Amino acid sequence: MPAMRVKYEQELIEEVKNLPEEYFPYLLQIVHLFKESVTFNTANESFMQGWKEVKGGKTRPIAELWEKIDAE
């Protein structure tokens, strides 16, 4: 395991040890949200999500999408 990873893991563990137990559910939510915000879906997952939205009628006309773009 790379040295920096070990260092960060140890620091995180120490921080969690010093946190009152009643805050653990909130910390877990923060970690999950952080992970979701920094990871990308695979191309297949992105396509499947888009296809699901199309089938569910969650689309907008192209003209509407261009309205807020300031093209000169």
DSSP file (Angstrom, degrees, kcal/mol; ACC not computed):
  #  RESIDUE AA STRUCTURE BP1 BP2  ACC     N-H-->O    O-->H-N    N-H-->O    O-->H-N    TCO  KAPPA ALPHA  PHI   PSI    X-CA   Y-CA   Z-CA
    1    1 A M              0   0    0      0, 0.0     5,-0.1     0, 0.0     0, 0.0   0.000 360.0 360.0 360.0 133.3    0.0    0.0    0.0
    2    2 A P     >  -     0   0    0      0, 0.0     4,-2.0     0, 0.0     3,-0.2  -0.240 360.0-122.2 -59.1 146.0    1.4    3.4   -0.9
    3    3 A A  H  > S+     0   0    0      1,-0.2     4,-2.4     2,-0.2     5,-0.1   0.862 109.8  53.7 -59.5 -39.8    2.8    5.4    2.0
    4    4 A M  H  > S+     0   0    0      1,-0.2     4,-2.6     2,-0.2    -1,-0.2   0.895 107.2  51.8 -65.1 -38.2    0.5    8.4    1.5
    5    5 A R  H  > S+     0   0    0      2,-0.2     4,-2.8     1,-0.2    -1,-0.2   0.934 109.9  48.8 -62.8 -44.5   -2.6    6.2    1.5
    6    6 A V  H  X S+     0   0    0     -4,-2.0     4,-2.5     1,-0.2    -2,-0.2   0.914 111.0  51.3 -60.5 -43.1   -1.5    4.7    4.8
    7    7 A K  H  X S+     0   0    0     -4,-2.4     4,-2.2     1,-0.2    -2,-0.2   0.934 112.5  44.8 -59.7 -48.1   -0.9    8.2    6.2
    8    8 A Y  H  X S+     0   0    0     -4,-2.6     4,-2.8     1,-0.2    -2,-0.2   0.895 112.0  52.2 -66.0 -39.6   -4.3    9.4    5.2
    9    9 A E  H  X S+     0   0    0     -4,-2.8     4,-2.6    -5,-0.2    -1,-0.2   0.928 110.4  48.5 -61.2 -44.2   -6.0    6.2    6.4
   10   10 A Q  H  X S+     0   0    0     -4,-2.5     4,-2.3     2,-0.2    -2,-0.2   0.907 112.2  48.7 -63.0 -41.8   -4.4    6.6    9.8
   11   11 A E  H  X S+     0   0    0     -4,-2.2     4,-2.3     2,-0.2    -2,-0.2   0.917 112.2  48.6 -64.7 -42.7   -5.4   10.3   10.0
   12   12 A L  H  X S+     0   0    0     -4,-2.8     4,-2.5     1,-0.2    -2,-0.2   0.921 110.6  50.8 -62.6 -43.4   -9.0    9.5    9.1
   13   13 A I  H  X S+     0   0    0     -4,-2.6     4,-2.5     1,-0.2    -1,-0.2   0.908 110.1  50.1 -61.3 -42.2   -9.1    6.7   11.7
   14   14 A E  H  X S+     0   0    0     -4,-2.3     4,-1.5     2,-0.2    -1,-0.2   0.913 110.4  49.8 -63.1 -42.5   -7.8    9.0   14.4
   15   15 A E  H  < S+     0   0    0     -4,-2.3     4,-0.2     1,-0.2    -2,-0.2   0.921 112.2  47.6 -61.2 -43.8  -10.4   11.7   13.4
   16   16 A V  H >< S+     0   0    0     -4,-2.5     3,-1.5     1,-0.2    -2,-0.2   0.892 107.5  56.1 -66.3 -39.4  -13.2    9.1   13.6
   17   17 A K  H 3< S+     0   0    0     -4,-2.5    -1,-0.2     1,-0.3    -2,-0.2   0.841 107.8  49.6 -60.0 -32.7  -12.0    7.8   16.9
   18   18 A N  T 3< S+     0   0    0     -4,-1.5    -1,-0.3    -3,-0.2    -2,-0.2   0.420  93.1  95.8 -88.1   2.3  -12.2   11.3   18.4
   19   19 A L  S <  S-     0   0    0     -3,-1.5     5,-0.1    -4,-0.2     2,-0.0  -0.762  85.4-107.7 -94.5 135.3  -15.8   11.8   17.1
   20   20 A P    >   -     0   0    0      0, 0.0     3,-2.2     0, 0.0     4,-0.3  -0.361  29.2-122.1 -59.7 139.6  -18.8   11.1   19.3
   21   21 A E  G >  S+     0   0    0      1,-0.3     3,-1.7     2,-0.2    -2,-0.0   0.773 106.9  68.2 -57.3 -30.3  -20.5    7.9   18.3
   22   22 A E  G 3  S+     0   0    0      1,-0.3    -1,-0.3     2,-0.1     4,-0.3   0.674  95.9  57.2 -67.5 -13.7  -23.9    9.7   17.7
   23   23 A Y  G <> S+     0   0    0     -3,-2.2     4,-2.3     1,-0.2     3,-0.4   0.525  78.9  93.6 -90.9  -6.4  -22.3   11.5   14.8
   24   24 A F  H <> S+     0   0    0     -3,-1.7     4,-2.6    -4,-0.3     5,-0.2   0.887  81.2  53.1 -56.6 -44.0  -21.3    8.3   12.9
   25   25 A P  H  > S+     0   0    0      0, 0.0     4,-1.8     0, 0.0    -1,-0.2   0.895 111.7  47.0 -60.5 -36.6  -24.5    8.2   10.8
   26   26 A Y  H  > S+     0   0    0     -3,-0.4     4,-2.3    -4,-0.3    -2,-0.2   0.899 110.9  51.0 -70.4 -40.4  -23.9   11.7    9.6
   27   27 A L  H  X S+     0   0    0     -4,-2.3     4,-2.6     1,-0.2    -1,-0.2   0.908 108.6  52.3 -62.1 -41.4  -20.3   11.1    8.8
   28   28 A L  H  X S+     0   0    0     -4,-2.6     4,-2.4     1,-0.2    -1,-0.2   0.901 108.6  50.4 -62.1 -41.0  -21.3    8.0    6.8
   29   29 A Q  H  X S+     0   0    0     -4,-1.8     4,-2.7     2,-0.2     5,-0.2   0.914 110.3  50.1 -62.1 -42.7  -23.7   10.1    4.8
   30   30 A I  H  X S+     0   0    0     -4,-2.3     4,-2.6     1,-0.2    -2,-0.2   0.921 110.6  49.1 -62.0 -44.1  -21.0   12.7    4.2
   31   31 A V  H  X S+     0   0    0     -4,-2.6     4,-2.6     2,-0.2    -2,-0.2   0.917 112.0  48.6 -63.6 -43.4  -18.6   10.0    3.0
   32   32 A H  H  X S+     0   0    0     -4,-2.4     4,-2.3     2,-0.2    -2,-0.2   0.934 113.2  47.0 -61.9 -46.2  -21.2    8.5    0.7
   33   33 A L  H  X S+     0   0    0     -4,-2.7     4,-1.9     1,-0.2    -2,-0.2   0.896 112.4  50.4 -63.3 -40.1  -22.1   11.9   -0.8
   34   34 A F  H  X S+     0   0    0     -4,-2.6     4,-1.3    -5,-0.2    -1,-0.2   0.940 109.8  49.9 -62.2 -46.7  -18.4   12.7   -1.3
   35   35 A K  H  X S+     0   0    0     -4,-2.6     4,-1.1     1,-0.2     3,-0.4   0.911 111.1  49.3 -59.3 -43.4  -17.7    9.4   -3.0
   36   36 A E  H  < S+     0   0    0     -4,-2.3    -1,-0.2     1,-0.2    -2,-0.2   0.851 109.8  52.5 -64.3 -33.9  -20.7   10.0   -5.4
   37   37 A S  H  < S+     0   0    0     -4,-1.9    -1,-0.2     1,-0.2    -2,-0.2   0.724 114.9  38.9 -77.9 -20.3  -19.5   13.5   -6.2
   38   38 A V  H  < S+     0   0    0     -4,-1.3     2,-0.3    -3,-0.4    -1,-0.2   0.499 103.1  77.1-108.8  -5.1  -15.9   12.5   -7.1
   39   39 A T     <  -     0   0    0     -4,-1.1     2,-0.3    -5,-0.2     0, 0.0  -0.798  68.2-140.7-106.3 151.0  -16.6    9.3   -9.0
   40   40 A F        -     0   0    0     -2,-0.3     2,-0.1     1,-0.0     3,-0.1  -0.814  16.5-117.5-108.8 147.6  -17.9    9.0  -12.5
   41   41 A N        -     0   0    0     -2,-0.3     2,-0.0     1,-0.1    -1,-0.0  -0.433  37.7-103.4 -72.3 155.4  -20.3    6.5  -13.9
   42   42 A T     >  -     0   0    0     -2,-0.1     4,-2.5     1,-0.1     5,-0.2  -0.334  34.8-104.9 -70.3 164.7  -19.1    4.1  -16.6
   43   43 A A  H  > S+     0   0    0      1,-0.2     4,-2.6     2,-0.2     5,-0.2   0.894 123.8  51.9 -58.2 -40.1  -20.2    5.0  -20.2
   44   44 A N  H  > S+     0   0    0      2,-0.2     4,-2.7     1,-0.2    -1,-0.2   0.919 109.3  48.3 -64.7 -43.7  -22.7    2.1  -20.0
   45   45 A E  H  > S+     0   0    0      2,-0.2     4,-2.3     1,-0.2    -2,-0.2   0.906 112.3  49.6 -63.3 -41.2  -24.2    3.4  -16.7
   46   46 A S  H  X S+     0   0    0     -4,-2.5     4,-2.5     2,-0.2    -2,-0.2   0.921 112.3  47.5 -63.1 -44.3  -24.5    6.9  -18.2
   47   47 A F  H  X S+     0   0    0     -4,-2.6     4,-3.0     1,-0.2     5,-0.2   0.935 111.4  50.4 -61.9 -46.3  -26.1    5.6  -21.3
   48   48 A M  H  X S+     0   0    0     -4,-2.7     4,-2.2     1,-0.2    -1,-0.2   0.887 111.0  49.1 -61.6 -39.3  -28.6    3.4  -19.3
   49   49 A Q  H  X S+     0   0    0     -4,-2.3     4,-2.0     2,-0.2    -1,-0.2   0.931 113.1  47.1 -64.8 -45.0  -29.5    6.4  -17.1
   50   50 A G  H  X S+     0   0    0     -4,-2.5     4,-2.4     1,-0.2    -2,-0.2   0.912 112.0  49.9 -61.8 -43.2  -30.1    8.6  -20.2
   51   51 A W  H  X S+     0   0    0     -4,-3.0     4,-2.7     1,-0.2    -1,-0.2   0.894 108.9  52.5 -63.3 -40.0  -32.1    5.9  -21.9
   52   52 A K  H  X S+     0   0    0     -4,-2.2     4,-1.6    -5,-0.2    -1,-0.2   0.902 110.1  48.7 -61.6 -41.4  -34.2    5.5  -18.8
   53   53 A E  H  <>S+     0   0    0     -4,-2.0     5,-2.9     2,-0.2    -2,-0.2   0.900 110.9  49.8 -66.6 -40.8  -34.9    9.2  -18.8
   54   54 A V  H ><5S+     0   0    0     -4,-2.4     3,-1.7     1,-0.2    -2,-0.2   0.945 111.5  48.2 -61.8 -48.3  -35.9    9.2  -22.5
   55   55 A K  H 3<5S+     0   0    0     -4,-2.7    -1,-0.2     1,-0.3    -2,-0.2   0.809 110.0  53.8 -63.4 -29.0  -38.3    6.3  -22.0
   56   56 A G  T 3<5S-     0   0    0     -4,-1.6    -1,-0.3    -5,-0.2    -2,-0.2   0.394 118.3-111.9 -86.4   3.5  -39.7    8.1  -18.9
   57   57 A G  T < 5S+     0   0    0     -3,-1.7     2,-1.6    -4,-0.2    -3,-0.2   0.660  70.9 141.8  78.7  15.4  -40.4   11.2  -21.0
   58   58 A K      < +     0   0    0     -5,-2.9     2,-0.3    -6,-0.2    -1,-0.2  -0.497  34.1 119.5 -91.0  68.4  -37.8   13.3  -19.2
   59   59 A T        -     0   0    0     -2,-1.6    -5,-0.0    -5,-0.1     0, 0.0  -0.855  46.9-153.0-126.9 162.5  -36.6   15.2  -22.3
   60   60 A R        -     0   0    0     -2,-0.3     5,-0.1     3,-0.0    -2,-0.0  -0.980  32.5 -97.3-134.0 148.6  -36.4   18.8  -23.4
   61   61 A P    >>  -     0   0    0      0, 0.0     4,-1.5     0, 0.0     3,-0.5  -0.322  30.5-122.3 -63.0 146.4  -36.4   20.3  -26.9
   62   62 A I  H 3> S+     0   0    0      1,-0.2     4,-1.6     2,-0.2     3,-0.2   0.882 111.9  59.7 -56.0 -41.1  -33.0   21.1  -28.4
   63   63 A A  H 3> S+     0   0    0      1,-0.2     4,-0.8     2,-0.2    -1,-0.2   0.883 104.0  50.8 -57.1 -39.0  -34.1   24.7  -28.9
   64   64 A E  H X4 S+     0   0    0     -3,-0.5     3,-0.6     1,-0.2     4,-0.5   0.870 106.3  54.6 -67.4 -36.3  -34.7   25.0  -25.1
   65   65 A L  H 3< S+     0   0    0     -4,-1.5     3,-0.4     1,-0.2    -1,-0.2   0.828 108.8  48.9 -66.7 -30.9  -31.3   23.6  -24.3
   66   66 A W  H >< S+     0   0    0     -4,-1.6     3,-1.6     1,-0.2    -1,-0.2   0.615  87.4  88.8 -83.7 -13.2  -29.7   26.3  -26.5
   67   67 A E  T << S+     0   0    0     -4,-0.8    -1,-0.2    -3,-0.6    -2,-0.1   0.855  90.7  42.4 -55.1 -40.9  -31.6   29.2  -25.0
   68   68 A K  T 3  S+     0   0    0     -4,-0.5     2,-0.6    -3,-0.4    -1,-0.3   0.402  91.2  99.9 -92.7   4.2  -29.2   29.9  -22.2
   69   69 A I    <   -     0   0    0     -3,-1.6     2,-1.7    -4,-0.1    -3,-0.0  -0.810  68.3-143.0 -92.9 123.6  -26.0   29.6  -24.3
   70   70 A D        +     0   0    0     -2,-0.6     2,-0.5     2,-0.0    -3,-0.1  -0.610  30.3 172.8 -88.3  82.1  -24.6   32.9  -25.3
   71   71 A A              0   0    0     -2,-1.7    -2,-0.0    -5,-0.2    -5,-0.0  -0.793 360.0 360.0 -92.9 127.7  -23.5   32.0  -28.8
   72   72 A E              0   0    0     -2,-0.5    -1,-0.1     0, 0.0    -2,-0.0   0.410 360.0 360.0-108.7 360.0  -22.3   35.0  -30.9
